[in-house]
Amino acid sequence: MRTRNHHHYHGPSLFSTIGQALNFHNSPKHGLHHNAAAIQSDPRAAKFDVMLAERLSTLELALAPTKQRFSLAWMDQALVLVTTTISEAQSIIPGLECPLPEGDEQWVSEYLEDTCRLLDVLNTLRKVVGDLEHRLLLLHLAVSTLESGHGTRQERYAKARKALAEFTSPGGSSTTWIAVKSCCGVLREMLEQRPGFEKDLPHKARRSFLSALYAAKVVAVCVLGAVVALFSGSNATLGIAEWEIPDSFAWSPTLRALLELVRSSLQHKITRFSPLVVEFAALEVVVEELQAKLGGVTDFGEESESCSVIADGARKLAAVLKSAEEGLDRVRRDMDKLFHVIVCNRNSLLSYLRRSDS
């Protein structure tokens, strides 16, 4: 699906209109507050909030014991959480009051705008994953070359060194990486929108739906912000933990705690120039070790000690490479599923509104 580019869109966001509909108010002193009693009166909204809080807590616990180390497995879990949250929020659609009251069409329009922006970010991240998978092929080339019996040992070692050197050199499409950095700005801009309090929604079902939709978008933006930072190594998304999340939802404290843990973990890694994802860090270490071993070979005889050392290094690289590829494949499939869910939910909402208006 081809999505429009909204990277420079500066109009109102989903948050501003839905925030108005949910009766938020914003003041420099008190931050953002939510009409909790109204939302909690609907058991569906209360259940949604509690379940989301539990999932966020699980995601936080999955990161905390690893001593601030991110993994592709954690990224997988985070993307699954976003997909589940968006799907569950959309399940409240049948309770909407239709046709929509006059003026309510605006939040639908802005919902479509903001989901387009999320799809743009996902498209960029999918390209990044594709670039990474392509680069991992260089490591496959190095391993297969070292394990093959074609050519002299000196020729094989030279070919493997070349593949490893190409892997460690800066790579990937420069256009893609520029787009990744721009994603930081897109997501930050979506979070910086502040809701107002111009109107209230007396209709419980519609209020429940907009409350769940709001939560889903906040979580999606925060998680994608973390994923962008992990892939880009950029600290441009570190400010997400400073955003004033409404404090009256059941999930609010947990999301704030998770964001602070993510922010501090990213800060710890970025300031020390450490690889942000453990699988990539492991690859970096093994590749550097093998490069050093290959560079120190002077005896290319079949019975030389270096021959055994290089073979062990190749086997170790193959094992670490397999782990990284499997994790990256799960993340890619998660992104594909999330993209599909967002598109289908957009279509479902529009179809429901069209049927209800007829």
RAQUI-V185254 format. One record per pair of residues at least 24 apart in sequence whose ideal C-beta (glycine too) atoms are under 6 Angstrom apart, sorted by sequence separation. I is the first residue (numbers start at 1). J is the second residue. If there is no record, write none. Layout:
# RAQUI-V185254
I/J ; I/J
This chain:
# RAQUI-V185254
138/163 ; 238/263 ; 55/81 ; 290/317 ; 138/166 ; 139/167 ; 238/266 ; 138/167 ; 191/221 ; 286/316 ; 190/221 ; 286/317 ; 135/167 ; 52/85 ; 187/221 ; 286/320 ; 235/270 ; 135/171 ; 226/262 ; 222/259 ; 229/266 ; 283/320 ; 187/225 ; 282/320 ; 131/172 ; 283/324 ; 184/228 ; 279/323 ; 183/228 ; 279/324 ; 230/276 ; 230/277 ; 279/327 ; 127/176 ; 128/180 ; 180/232 ; 184/236 ; 191/243 ; 184/237 ; 124/179 ; 124/180 ; 124/183 ; 121/183 ; 117/186 ; 17/106 ; 18/107 ; 17/107 ; 17/110 ; 14/110 ; 14/111 ; 12/110 ; 14/114 ; 13/114 ; 118/220 ; 121/224 ; 128/231 ; 97/203 ; 97/206 ; 6/116 ; 95/205 ; 96/206 ; 6/117 ; 4/116 ; 3/116 ; 96/209 ; 3/119 ; 92/208 ; 3/120 ; 92/209 ; 92/212 ; 89/212 ; 164/287 ; 89/213 ; 89/216 ; 164/291 ; 86/216 ; 85/216 ; 161/294 ; 85/219 ; 82/219 ; 157/294 ; 82/220 ; 82/223 ; 78/223 ; 154/300 ; 153/300 ; 70/230 ; 42/204 ; 45/208 ; 52/215 ; 44/208 ; 48/212 ; 42/208 ; 45/211 ; 147/314 ; 26/194 ; 146/314 ; 24/195 ; 143/314 ; 25/197 ; 39/211 ; 24/197 ; 23/197 ; 143/317 ; 7/182 ; 20/195 ; 143/318 ; 19/195 ; 20/196 ; 13/190 ; 16/193 ; 23/200 ; 15/193 ; 20/198 ; 7/186 ; 16/195 ; 20/199 ; 13/193 ; 15/195 ; 21/201 ; 139/321 ; 22/210 ; 21/210 ; 22/211 ; 136/325 ; 18/210 ; 56/251 ; 18/214 ; 53/250 ; 57/254 ; 60/257 ; 68/265 ; 53/251 ; 56/254 ; 60/258 ; 63/261 ; 52/251 ; 56/255 ; 49/249 ; 50/250 ; 68/268 ; 49/250 ; 53/254 ; 60/261 ; 49/251 ; 56/258 ; 14/217 ; 129/332 ; 70/276 ; 70/277 ; 71/278 ; 72/279 ; 69/278 ; 126/335 ; 125/335 ; 32/244 ; 34/246 ; 36/248 ; 31/244 ; 122/335 ; 32/246 ; 34/248 ; 122/339 ; 115/342 ; 115/346 ; 76/330 ; 83/337 ; 87/341 ; 72/327 ; 76/331 ; 79/334 ; 83/338 ; 86/341 ; 90/345 ; 75/331 ; 76/334 ; 83/341 ; 98/356 ; 99/357 ; 72/331 ; 79/338 ; 93/352 ; 1/343
